Amino acid sequence: YIYSMEHRAMRLLSRRYDLTATGYKYLEIGISVGPPSYVEIALGDHCGHELSLSLETQLVECELLALVFNTQKKNRIK
């Protein structure tokens, strides 16, 4: 009998932000410690379901936010 369990890095210094008024769904941002340590962004609900966003997804989101920020900044200058 082979038992395999995915090892999950421990999340430190995490902060949970409610996405709904009731707190049913949330966004959690934290530092996952393990080889290697990294910032983890996850979407979840109070039933225990959680979707961890990959590093590639996080990088795309940062690029999109920077693009939006720069566009808004240029529009304010005009």
Secondary structure, DSSP 8 states (H G I E B T S, - for coil): ---------EEEEEEEEESSTTSSEEEEEEEEESSS-EEEEEEEETTS-EEEE-HHHHHHHHHHHHHHHHHHHHHHH-
